[in-house]
């Protein structure tokens, strides 16, 4: 695992990384890590989605994890959702 996200990263990135770390029980996550290759399953997807909805107040769909199981891609999708949510004043 390379290019891992450090705790000093911005809050949104930190929460996205933390959601994967907690769900998967791994010490670090890199952009090229695949959720399912790290042992992810549908139950863990629900944990990630619930965590991100609670911590970031953003609508994340379970399908987004399945469609973008590579961490870097998933992070980008969620960051875009957060940015849109802020723009709309949500």
C-alpha positions in Angstrom: 0.0 0.0 0.0 1.5 3.3 -1.1 0.3 6.9 -1.2 -1.7 6.4 2.0 -3.7 9.3 3.4 -2.1 10.9 6.5 -4.2 12.1 9.5 -3.2 15.7 8.6 -5.3 15.5 5.4 -8.4 17.6 5.1 -11.4 16.5 7.2 -13.4 15.1 4.3 -10.6 12.9 3.0 -9.8 11.9 6.6 -13.4 10.7 7.2 -13.5 8.8 3.9 -10.3 7.1 4.8 -11.3 6.4 8.3 -14.6 4.8 7.1 -12.7 2.3 5.1 -10.0 1.7 7.8 -12.7 1.0 10.5 -14.9 -1.2 8.3 -12.0 -3.2 6.9 -9.8 -3.3 10.0 -6.7 -2.2 8.2 -4.1 0.4 9.5 -3.9 2.4 6.2 -5.6 2.8 2.9 -4.0 3.8 -0.4 -5.7 5.2 -3.5 -5.1 2.0 -5.5 -6.6 -0.3 -2.8 -9.7 -2.2 -3.8 -12.5 -2.6 -1.2 -13.3 -6.2 -2.1 -9.6 -7.3 -2.4 -9.2 -6.0 1.2 -12.0 -8.3 2.4 -14.9 -6.0 1.9 -18.5 -7.3 1.6 -22.0 -5.9 1.5 -22.3 -5.7 5.3 -19.2 -3.6 5.5 -20.5 -1.4 2.7 -23.5 -0.5 5.0 -21.0 0.5 7.7 -19.1 2.8 5.4 -22.2 4.4 4.0 -23.7 5.0 7.5 -20.5 6.4 8.8 -20.1 8.9 5.9 -23.8 9.9 6.1 -23.4 10.6 9.8 -20.0 12.3 9.8 -20.2 14.3 6.5 -24.0 14.8 6.3 -23.8 13.7 2.6 -25.9 11.2 0.7 -23.8 8.2 -0.2 -25.3 5.3 -1.9 -24.3 1.7 -1.3 -24.0 1.3 -5.1 -21.3 3.9 -5.2 -19.0 1.5 -3.2 -19.7 -1.3 -5.6 -19.3 0.8 -8.7 -16.1 2.5 -7.5 -14.4 -0.1 -5.3 -11.0 1.4 -5.8 -10.4 3.8 -2.9 -9.1 6.7 -4.9 -12.1 6.6 -7.2 -14.6 6.3 -4.3 -12.9 9.1 -2.5 -13.2 11.4 -5.5 -16.9 10.5 -5.9 -17.7 11.3 -2.2 -15.6 14.5 -2.3 -17.6 15.7 -5.3 -20.8 14.9 -3.5 -19.7 16.9 -0.5 -18.7 19.8 -2.7 -22.1 19.8 -4.4 -23.8 19.6 -1.1 -21.9 22.6 0.2 -22.7 24.6 -3.0 -26.4 23.9 -2.6 -26.3 25.1 1.0 -27.3 21.8 2.4 
